[in-house]
Amino acid sequence: MTLDTQGIGHHISRQFNRELLDLHAHVLEMGNLVSAQVRDAVRALIEADTDLAAAVIARDPDVNAMELHIDQECNLVLVRRQPAAGDLRLVFAVIKAVIDLERVGDLAKRVATTALETRGQERMASQIGHLGASVQAILGRSLDAFSRLDVDTALKVRAEDKAIDAECKAVSRQILTYMLEDARTISAGLSLVWAARSLERMGDHAKNIAEYVFYAVLGKDLRHMAAAEREAWIASRASSTP
């Protein structure tokens, strides 16, 4: 699905069309920057690359500035165009998505900071490698769903987040084993547990972004539905998908 197939971006005013398309494109641009931050933060952690960790930390203000810029663009569209229906939902979805992306950027910075704190503990840090790859994958799929306003891909992202939660718990238990075997690793181990938790939270934010696709396309806010209603709706959606 695209903006066109959702009836968004079809207006007499070409400028309004352009503004909506630009908002959508800017979210994806920010998503690419944040995805790179996550990738580099995880690599810095497992490879004990302090230069790369410092670079991630130094780029964090760029993520923040991009969030502010997109938020200002959204406010201008709301004031100038007073959008309705699908257009209004798209603008609100953009506003919410960039907040989640900014928070993912903050968490990437935290992981990079952990890389600076855990040098010499690469054996423990390596336990986070697969979790980091899983988080990068779910974030990529979430942004793909947002780029195409693809409800079915968004539905898959929501299911994958549960696997990341389980993997985070497994990684934390493995790191705890190292800490019990050698008390000298306790400080670094605690930092790595928090890094794993940061990665798990990134998965939550990726799930949020996917859920904004439901809102933009269908007007459904899954976060505010009762659990039974939400699961019934998801099941009905899944059963209707070829």
N, C-alpha and C positions, 0 to 999 in steps of 0.2 A: 504494500500500500504506500501511497505517496500523498503529499499535500493535495495534489490535483485530484486523486481518486476519492479523497475525503471531502471534496467540495470546498477546501480551504485554499485561498489564493485565487479565487475567481470573482473579481469585482470590476465594476466599471472603472474605478480608479486604478490605473496601473501602478501608481506610487504605493497605494495600500498593498497591492499584491506583492510588490518588491519588498516592502517593509516586513511582511509576514514571512516571506521566504528568507530574508536576511536574518531575522530572529532565529529561525529554525537552523540556518547554516551556522550561526555564531555559537549555538549550543554545541554543535558537533565539533567546531573548532576548539572550543574549550574542552570538550571531551577528549580530543586528541592530545591536548597538552597534559591534562590530568592523567590520561592513560600512560603517557611517557614518564610522568613523575612516579607512578606506581611501579612501572617496569624498572626504572633506574634505582628506586629505593630498595626494591627486593634484591636486585643484583648487587647493590652496594652492601647489603646486609650479609648475603651468603658468600660473597667474595671478599669481604672486609676491605672494600674499596672506599677509603675515606675521602678521596678526591671526588668521586662520583656522589657520595653522600652529601658532601658540601655543596655540590652543584644543584642537587635536588632542593636543599634548604634555600639556596640563593634564588631559585626560580619561584619559590612559593609566592612572593609578592606579585608576580605576573599572573598567577591564578586568581589571586584576590582582585587585582585590577580588572581582569576580564569579567569576573562576576559583577562588579560594580557597573561596568560599561553596559553589559547586557541588561541589567536591571534598569538602568536609566533609559535604554532603548524601549523596553517594555512599558515603562511609565509614559513615555512620549506617545506610543501607539495607543495606549488606553485613553489618554487625554485627547489626542487629535482625532482618533477614528471612532471611539466609543464602540468597539466591536461587540458582536452578539453571537450567540449560539456557538458553532464550532470554532470560529475565529477567537472568541473570548476564551474558550477552553484551551486553545492552543497557547495563547499568551500566558495564561495562568500556569500551564504545564511547563512552559519555558522558565518562568520565574521560579517555580519549585525545583526544576531540574538543575538549574545553575547553583542553587543553594546546596543541593546534595553533592554536586561536583566540587564545589569549594570545600566542602567538608571532607571529601575523599582526598583532595589536595592537602588538607591539614594532616590527615592521617598518614599520607605518604611522607610528609615532612617528619612526622613522629617516628616512622620506621627508619628513615634516613638517620635521624638522631640516634636511634638504637645502634645503627651500624658503627657510629663513632664511639659508642660506649662498650661494645662487645668485641673489640679486636682481640684476636688470640683465641676466640671461642668459635671458630669456623665449623667445628664438628657439630656443636649444638645448633648453630645458626642454619646449617644445611637442612635441618628438619623442617624449616619453614619454606624451603624451595618449592615444593609441590603445591602447598597452600597458596603461595604467591602466584603461581602459574594459574591456579584455579580462579583466583580473584581477578587476574587480568583477563581471563577468558570470559567470565560472567559480565565484567564491565564492558568488554567489547561487544558482547551480544546485546546488552542493554542499550548501548548507543546505536547499534544497528537497528534494533526495534524502534528506537526513537527517530532515527533518520528516515525510516520508511513508514512510520506510524503503523507498525505491523503488530497487531494484537496477538497473533498466534506465537510469534517469537517472544513477545513480552510474557506470555503465559509460561513458556519454557524457562525463562529466566527466573520467574518466581519459584518454580519447582527446584531449580538448581541451587538456590540460596540455602535450602535445607541441608544439602550435601556439604556446603562450605561450613555451616555451623558445626556439623559432626566432625569434619576434618580439623577444625580449630581445636576442638576438645581433645582429639587424638594427639595432635601436635603438642598441646600443653602438657598432656600426661607424659609424653616421651621426654620433654625437656625436664619435667619434674624428676624423672628417673635419673637423668644426668646429675641433677642437683643433689639427690640423695646419695649418689655414689661418690661425689666429691664436693665437699662443703665450699671449696674455693670457687666453685662455679655458681654459687647461689645468686650473687649480685647480677652477673650477666644473664643467668637463667631467668630471673624475674623480669629483666628488661625484655628478653626474648618472648616471654609469655605475654607481656603487654603488646609487643609487636604483632604477635599472632592474633591477639584480640583486636588490634587495629585493622588487620587484614579482614577479619571476620566482619567488622563494622563496615568496611568498604563494600563487602557483599550485600549488606543490608541497604546501603545507599544505592547500589546498582539495582536492587529489587525495587526500591522506591521509584527510580527513574523509569523502570519498565512499567510500573503501575500508573505513572502519569500518561502512558500511552493509552491505557484503558480509558482514563478520564478524558483525554483529548478527543479520542475517536468515538467512544460510546457514551460518554457522560457518566461513567461508573467510577466511583471512588472506592476502591476495594478496602482501603484502610479503615473506612468508617462504616463498613457493613458488618453486621453481626457475623460471627464465625460460621455458624451453620448456613446462613444465607450466602456468604461469600463462597464457601466450598461447594454449595449446590450450584451456584452460578458458574463457577469454574468447571465443574464436572459437566454441566450442560454444554458449555462452550467447547470443551475438549471432545465430547461425544459427537458434536456437529461438525468437527473438522475432519475432512477426508483423510 
